[in-house]
């Protein structure tokens, strides 16, 4: 077991399960969104209540693969030996206050400027949300098609499947976990739902849609 694999496993497993993840109020979201807009990152990145659905074993990482057409994103467990072909996908601030990736992708993600990271760190620290918020990329078709992700979890093989759908679709069986931002009227920040997770209405456990 290498030091790198232990570090990456611990990074992921220290993230809270969704049932324990913090909730963000509207004021917090607007303040955070203002940082994204000021740095022109609102078309590339959104935020998520940082959470995990599973534990990772040594030498494992979570890897996203966007399907053709950008309508389905599959995130599954892969071996760390694939790291050379992967790119950071989802980021969060570690207990040491460093912005580090905790999920990866086969696709190249937009760059994060040092100025943006600095101002985001300052905003999250001021509001006490530094360990509670993660960065997630926005697919380029989402703005023009007014879409969001619906995420389903397969506990059997620790796979997360996100399916794009209209943002106007309202289903009480889903819990909002991610947002994106855009400039609104009179300088206000418009907060837009980006991602929702499926939950069982009685148990709160994530619902398995189908086997993969």
Protein Blocks (a to p, Z undefined) as FASTA:
>chain_A
ZZklmmmmmmmmmpccfklpccddfklmmmmmmmmmmnopmmmbccdddddfbdcdehia
cdddddehilaccdddddfklmmmpccfbdcddfkopacdfbdcfbdcddddfklmmmmm
mmmmmnopmmmpccddddfklmmnopaddddddfknopacdddddfklccfkbccfbdcd
dddeehiacdddfbdcdddfklopacdfbdZZ
